[in-house]
Amino acid sequence: MSNDSASIISASQPATLGDRLRNIAQELRQETDTQIKATSRILGAAAQIAQNHDQLISEVVEMVEEDLSRREQSENLTTYKVSDLKQEFKTLKAAKDHFDIKANSWDSLATKLNETSGIPSSSETWIPNTNNSQVLERLDAIELEIKSLQESMEQVLGLLQEMTKQS
C-alpha cells in the first residue's frame, strides 16, 4: 500500500523541470525513430523504383537492338544487279523463266527482283518487320511495370506526407 500512496503523491505533485526534460527527450527519441523508419522505407522504395526503371530501359534497349538486327539482316539480303543477272543467265527469257517474273528488260527484272526480296529502297522508309502481337505483349508488360512504379511512388509520397505531418 505504500507503493500506491507514493504513486498518488508523485501524481499529485507538479512535474519537475528534470521530469519535463526527460519527457521531451523521450518524445524526440520516438519521433527520431519514426523518421528513421520512414526514411528507410522511402530509400527502399526509391531503390526499387530505380531498379524497375533500369529494367524498363534495358527492355526498350533490347527491343531497339532486335529491330536494328532485323534491319541489318534485311539489308544483307541479296541485291540483284543487271550485270550479275546477265552473267548468270544467257538470255533475258531464261532469267524471267527462272524467277517466274514478267519483265521487258534486264533493268526492270532487277528492279522487280529487288522489290520482291523486301530490300528497303531507303533507310528512312524502313519499318521493322515484327510480329504485332509480340510488340503488344512487350508493351503491355512495360505498361504493367510503369503502373507498379506509380504505385511505389504513391507509397513514397504517402510516407513523405506522414513525415511532414509529424514534424
Phi, psi and omega per residue, in radians:
M1 nan -0.424 3.126
S2 -1.181 -0.544 3.086
N3 -1.166 -0.685 3.129
D4 -1.139 -0.729 -3.129
S5 -1.202 -0.561 3.117
A6 -1.202 -0.675 3.132
S7 -1.230 -0.581 3.099
I8 -1.184 -0.715 -3.142
I9 -1.143 -0.770 -3.101
S10 -1.213 -0.535 3.122
A11 -1.261 -0.578 -3.114
S12 -1.413 -0.375 3.118
Q13 -1.376 2.497 3.103
P14 -1.171 2.577 -3.124
A15 -1.167 2.408 3.123
T16 -1.368 2.926 3.131
L17 -1.046 -0.686 3.122
G18 -1.087 -0.742 3.121
D19 -1.109 -0.737 3.133
R20 -1.120 -0.724 3.105
L21 -1.107 -0.717 3.102
R22 -1.100 -0.717 3.119
N23 -1.124 -0.740 3.116
I24 -1.118 -0.747 3.124
A25 -1.084 -0.721 3.122
Q26 -1.107 -0.749 3.105
E27 -1.094 -0.719 3.109
L28 -1.109 -0.701 3.099
R29 -1.088 -0.755 -3.139
Q30 -1.124 -0.752 3.110
E31 -1.126 -0.696 3.112
T32 -1.102 -0.780 3.105
D33 -1.050 -0.739 3.123
T34 -1.104 -0.759 3.135
Q35 -1.162 -0.639 3.106
I36 -1.128 -0.757 3.115
K37 -1.116 -0.765 3.130
A38 -1.109 -0.755 3.115
T39 -1.084 -0.702 3.107
S40 -1.075 -0.758 3.109
R41 -1.122 -0.732 -3.136
I42 -1.103 -0.778 3.139
L43 -1.129 -0.667 3.088
G44 -1.112 -0.754 3.112
A45 -1.143 -0.699 3.123
A46 -1.122 -0.692 3.101
A47 -1.113 -0.733 3.117
Q48 -1.121 -0.717 3.114
I49 -1.089 -0.751 3.133
A50 -1.094 -0.730 3.111
Q51 -1.110 -0.768 3.130
N52 -1.114 -0.694 3.118
H53 -1.095 -0.782 3.113
D54 -1.076 -0.692 3.134
Q55 -1.123 -0.747 3.119
L56 -1.105 -0.733 3.112
I57 -1.088 -0.732 3.122
S58 -1.068 -0.720 3.132
E59 -1.140 -0.726 3.122
V60 -1.149 -0.745 3.110
V61 -1.061 -0.724 3.127
E62 -1.078 -0.750 3.121
M63 -1.090 -0.756 3.138
V64 -1.130 -0.741 3.128
E65 -1.094 -0.700 3.100
E66 -1.105 -0.742 3.114
D67 -1.107 -0.737 3.112
L68 -1.133 -0.660 3.113
S69 -1.111 -0.753 3.096
R70 -1.093 -0.675 3.141
R71 -1.111 -0.778 3.122
E72 -1.087 -0.689 3.126
Q73 -1.121 -0.739 -3.130
S74 -1.206 -0.552 3.111
E75 -1.296 -0.387 3.137
N76 -1.490 0.033 3.106
L77 -1.150 2.833 -3.115
T78 -1.123 2.284 3.037
T79 -1.829 2.187 -3.120
Y80 -1.537 2.227 3.109
K81 -2.012 2.586 -3.119
V82 -1.010 -0.768 -3.100
S83 -1.103 -0.678 3.123
D84 -1.191 -0.704 3.131
L85 -1.130 -0.729 3.123
K86 -1.127 -0.596 -3.124
Q87 -1.277 -0.635 -3.089
E88 -1.377 -0.655 -3.100
F89 -2.006 2.468 -3.100
K90 -1.255 -0.668 -3.089
T91 -2.294 2.818 3.070
L92 -1.099 -0.665 3.135
K93 -1.084 -0.714 3.133
A94 -1.128 -0.697 3.131
A95 -1.172 -0.771 3.126
K96 -1.088 -0.709 3.124
D97 -1.148 -0.683 -3.128
H98 -1.110 -0.795 -3.105
F99 -1.579 -0.136 -3.107
D100 0.960 0.881 -3.136
I101 -2.235 2.423 3.083
K102 -1.557 2.222 3.124
A103 -2.660 2.628 -3.120
N104 -1.682 -0.299 -3.120
S105 -2.611 2.960 3.094
W106 -1.093 -0.672 3.136
D107 -1.094 -0.801 -3.130
S108 -1.171 -0.603 3.092
L109 -1.113 -0.822 3.134
A110 -1.078 -0.731 3.133
T111 -1.085 -0.826 -3.125
K112 -1.124 -0.673 3.112
L113 -1.129 -0.733 3.135
N114 -1.201 -0.596 3.095
E115 -1.175 -0.719 -3.104
T116 -1.319 -0.327 3.133
S117 -1.410 -0.139 3.072
G118 1.438 0.337 3.117
I119 -1.374 2.193 -3.124
P120 -1.182 2.471 -3.132
S121 -1.291 -0.525 3.059
S122 -2.603 2.727 -3.111
S123 -1.231 -0.354 -3.131
E124 -1.244 -0.529 -3.099
T125 -1.661 0.039 -3.104
W126 -1.219 2.285 3.067
I127 -2.154 2.260 -3.104
P128 -1.044 2.421 3.136
N129 -1.602 1.528 -3.098
T130 -2.134 2.807 3.088
N131 -1.371 2.139 -3.083
N132 -1.040 -0.648 -3.116
S133 -1.152 -0.623 3.097
Q134 -1.134 -0.757 3.139
V135 -1.117 -0.779 -3.137
L136 -1.106 -0.681 3.104
E137 -1.095 -0.771 -3.135
R138 -1.152 -0.699 3.115
L139 -1.163 -0.632 3.080
D140 -1.110 -0.736 3.120
A141 -1.108 -0.711 3.113
I142 -1.152 -0.678 3.120
E143 -1.106 -0.705 3.084
L144 -1.085 -0.709 3.110
E145 -1.109 -0.698 3.127
I146 -1.133 -0.703 3.098
K147 -1.100 -0.695 3.093
S148 -1.086 -0.715 3.093
L149 -1.099 -0.691 3.122
Q150 -1.099 -0.737 3.114
E151 -1.086 -0.729 3.111
S152 -1.090 -0.720 3.129
M153 -1.134 -0.654 3.106
E154 -1.123 -0.671 3.086
Q155 -1.110 -0.769 3.135
V156 -1.080 -0.770 3.125
L157 -1.098 -0.680 3.095
G158 -1.079 -0.758 3.110
L159 -1.117 -0.711 3.114
L160 -1.122 -0.696 3.111
Q161 -1.121 -0.699 3.084
E162 -1.072 -0.736 -3.132
M163 -1.119 -0.703 -3.119
T164 -1.241 -0.528 3.086
K165 -1.196 -0.640 -3.113
Q166 -1.288 -0.474 -3.067
S167 -1.268 nan nan
